[in-house]
């Protein structure tokens, strides 16, 4: 039977028994770290919707050709690999563009869609000393303007055939 003895800090201390507080704190820390890691690896994309592969294109999309596409890969700090798609977007229409959402379809050797991602197009402000991306809303694309963009994919399906993915403009915000 354990007895209670006064603790110098003013609390009671159980003698002859186990102090469970460090174990409880350790379990809570591990759970929180696990949740943070899951959200980070998932890109925080839980609950996002995926546009169907036959989703209608924005009517203004024809005025926004995407050209000079280039792809690259780089390792990340977690030991994984990130894939980048860069190119240029030009506004050949008459409206100022303040946002663009694209759908990117990665295909397999059988030409089946193995990855379907939608994301906002990010523009490249500078490349040196480091790449600086920004949203179109912060500096809209006026008629006749041409800008560089980059799309980032934290994971690409292992079934991807390695060819350039199909990039479709689903939504355009204009002023």
C-alpha positions, 0 to 999 in steps of 0.5 A: 500500500502506498502512502502519501507524503508531502511534496516540497512544491506543495503537492502530494507525491505517491511513494512506492508507486509509478509517476505516470505524468511523463508517460502521458506527456510523451504519448501526447507529444508523439500523437501531436507529432504524428498528426503534424507529420501526416498533414505535412506529407499529405500537403494539408490537402485533406478534404480537397475536391478533384475536378473530373477529367472531363471538367469544362474549361473556363471560357477565357482559357483560350486567351491564356496559352501555356508555352515553353513547358519544362519539367524538373525534379529535386530532392527534398529535406525529408528524403523524397522527390518533388517534381516541378513544371515551369512555363510561360503564360500569356494573356492574349485576351482583352481582360486582366487576369487575377487568378488561374486554376489549372488541372494537371493530368499525369498519365500511365503508359496505357494513357490512363490518368494516374494522377489528377491535381488542381492547383492555383498557378503561381508566378515566378517573381525572381530566380536569384538568390532563390526562387520567389513565387507569388499569386497572380492576384498580387500582380494581375496579368494584363492583356499582352503580358507574358509571365513565367509560372511554376507548379509544384508536385510533392508526389507523383504517381509511380505509374506515371509514364514520365511524359509531360502531363496535360495542363488544362485551365479550369478557372480564370478570375478576371477584372 
